[in-house]
Each structure stands twice: as C-alpha cells, then as structure tokens.
C-alpha cells in the first residue's frame, strides 16, 4: 500500500488542515455566540418523569414501533438490534421499567410515568427508522464499559472497540506505577469517554487533560466528567490537538487519542447512522485517513516525557503498519517498544509505545 | 494439559436450553459454530467444575480468551454500535459462553462470565467414588422430604427457582453421571423411588436436558 505523507507536517502545529477544512459550523449551535457556554442536552434517562401515558397507549406505541417499516437501504439496520434498541428506549423512558411487565397484553388504563411525552416517543422512533438517526442520539447516551455517557448531535458516539484503551492503560500503570501520578492527555476527547475511563484508573493522584476542537464536545465531555465527579482529576480544554497543551510540553506521562482516521472518500459510503449524523470532524482523516494520526505521532515526541506512553486508535492494519514503520524510520530514535494491538474482533486497531 | 484428565465433559450444548437461548441466538445470527473441545474421561480425583466455580470473576476471566464476533468490515469509527457482543472461551475446558444483549461490551462480558459459570456447572462433571460417596448438603436440600437419606436439619426442599438449586443440581448431575445415567441406581443412593427422582429431574429444564443428553449418549430412553 502506498500512503502519501503530507509534506507539510511541520506547519501543522499551527493549523492542522484536518481541523480547519472540516470544521463546519453545526447548525443548531452556530447561532449561539461563541462566548456563551453551550448547555449540553440532558440524556433521556436523567430527565424527570413528568409525563405519563396509559399502559394501553404505550402498548399501542410499542406495537407501532415494532412494525414501522424500514425504508429500503443497501445497509439496513439489523432487525434484532432494532428490537433491542426499542427495549432500551423503554428502559430509559419509563420511570419504573418493571411497570410494563407485559407489553402487548390487553388494554389497561393504568398511568405509566414517562421521562418524555408519548408524542415524542413516536417522533424519535420515526427519526430512528426513517432518518437512520443513531439510537444513542435518540436517548442521548451510550453505555460504554461500566459508564453511561451523555452524547448528542455533534459528538462522536464512543465505540465498543475503544473500550480497550482503558484496559491498555490499566496494564501499563500496573507495571509502571510512576505513570499513575503523572499527567495524561486525551486529544479529541469527544464525549470524554477515554479520559473518564483513564481518570478512574489513575485515581486521586492522577491528572488528565482532555481536549477537543468542537465546542459541543467540550460541553458534553464536561457534563460527563462532572456526572462522574472527576472534575478534580480531568480538565477539559478547547482547541486543536496539541495547541491547548503548550504549558505541559515534554511533561506528559501518557498521550491517548482516537482521532478521525477514515479516508475522506469513504465518508459518503458510511452506514447512514454514521455518515449522515455523526460529526465529520471526528471521522474524516484526510485522503488516506492518516493526517491526524501523523500529526499526533509528530507531536508525541515533544509532548511526552522520557518513558511516557502513548496509544492511538487507527482504521486497521494498513494504518497501524504505516505508523509503526513511520515511527521506526522517519521518527527514528524517538520511540521504543512500538506495538500493534488488535481489537477484540481481531483487527489491528491500536498502536502503542513509549517515548525515549 | 494434565488437569484435563480430571474432568468428564459433556460435549454438546443443548441448543433449546433456556439459559442458552442467547447463545443459540448469537450462533444463528453470527453463523458461528459453538462446538466444545473435549478432554478424555477419567475419574481419578474429586476435582472439576466445583474448582472453577470457586474462582473469583477475575481468576476465571484469566482462564478465558475473550473475543467479539468477527464481523465483516472495518469496524471502529465506520460503524454505529458494531456488536458489543462478547465471546469467552474457557481455555481449560473449551467451553464457550457468549452475551449479546447488553448495552456495553463491559456488561456483556459480565453476562458472558455468569453464563460461563452456569455452563461449567452443567457441563463439567466432578468425579465421584461411589464406594465412599456421601451426598453433600446442597444435594440433600433439593431432595423431596420423603427421601430416606434426608435428615431433619436439611430444612424445607429447595426448588428450581431458588438460586441455591444450582449447586444441588450440580451435585445430582455428578451422581447421575457416576451411575452412567441410570435413574433407578441414582434413586437408590438418594433414598427415593425411581419415580420421585424422575419427577425431580423433570422439574428443571436444564437439569432434564443435561440428564437426557447423557441418557441418549448411553443408549437409554430420555425421561419424559
């Protein structure tokens, strides 16, 4: 495989092309003045149960939702997964989930307390099926490891594959206790998933700085950090990659990132839930998908302290091999113990290593 | 592996067993085979699933190889919620437990581990020396009151809905395996009539299926 290395790497520290070219204003917040902090949406399961519906009306909705026809698509949603999502939607929407023991049994006028109106339930499920809106945006959260993280439009939904970051960091700090007390950085944090997972491993003496260019991501990550009471350990900063980290250059014990890595011309062919709804800023990695990863590799050498550890998530085998080769040749002498780690589906997914 | 000689393994997963429904679904969905590897039969020592079931989750997890389902495509950022399904292979026995229904991979791992414990109880037999056999308390507790070996300190009979039933079931299966599936032989040792033991076996689906699978493999008629 031939990957073109952008030769303009050196100039990226000022203005990475990924960020500037792809950072389009997102409609629903572009009208808000940039100085006012964004108010994150509250996930469905955390909203007060101020609505209600009769059991029979809820059953009607449930039947409608189960049988709503899925528009034709080359990549239709899996019916088994949709049924599971419907169950999860009810779990989040009902105050007491066990209050609907037999969906589909005969009529019943018992009122059921809901965290959203019945009209909204019709509307959001229509969006799920007809607009292929991701289920996680519908309920405003994603279950990730043992965390329940708030997500909303404009923030990448954390993937199951990425759960491995936390295990990898756990292994490294077990073998090397000094790294627990150091400063870690999660670049392009999105919902804050990796930063929160790591923050909980490091414990009270650890510190994590999580950055993101997107103001929505910054607001959602801050919400999630506070929900897990980690604000003393995790600091969220807005900005592009290393830009908000100038004060900690050469001081990082760890650097982790799940940057955009999908090649630009693959974006239009993505699953509708991803391509139509998730932020391009978090997905598009340039022509070969490797722009942001190379930028991170180049920055890692100056940001990490000696012995500092890094993990980057990649698109798969090609990018992993390319990065390892890049670190061993172009960036010779900066890193050691550079390894490729597969995800649980057996795909070469992560590159890890240490700074000399 | 030396320890393998200690276990008798039951080879096939009964695909209709209620506790295994999710596994069977996953198998259909992912087109995966769920065959178990097996070890030789040898009953030289009283070790087996009891030993595994005594392990902490963490210790048991260390004996497992974990994977998600290999699905086509690149995964990662490309997919919304690629299956967070988890598949655990218990390396010492080859038993595979899976979970797909939870919302995070982490929770599916916990569910798969719980399922593995059930499978270990059902599939991995503890060997018994019939000459010196004395039934453990957990077995006595699931027997009906009319059993002549039951003593008054056993308390009332524990039924299939009680979580403690599983341990008793494990011990009963060990015994039925030791007598090669003969309900009348096992009934004598339990101080019960053949009919009464038969009713006990039939009272729980997974117990019934495990016993019937053994009986079929020995050329005996399944209990109905």
Interface residues (C-beta under 8 A of the other chain):
Chain A: X80 X81 X84 X88 X134 X135 X136 X142 X143 X144 X145 X146 X147 X156 X157 X159 X160 X161 X163 X258 X260 X261 X262 X266 X270 X271 X273 X274 X278 X282 X283 X313 X314 X315 X316 X343 X344 X345 X346 X347 X349
Chain B: X25 X29 X66 X67 X68 X69 X70 X71 X74 X75 X76 X77 X78 X79 X80 X81 X82 X83 X84 X86 X101 X102 X103 X104 X105 X106 X107
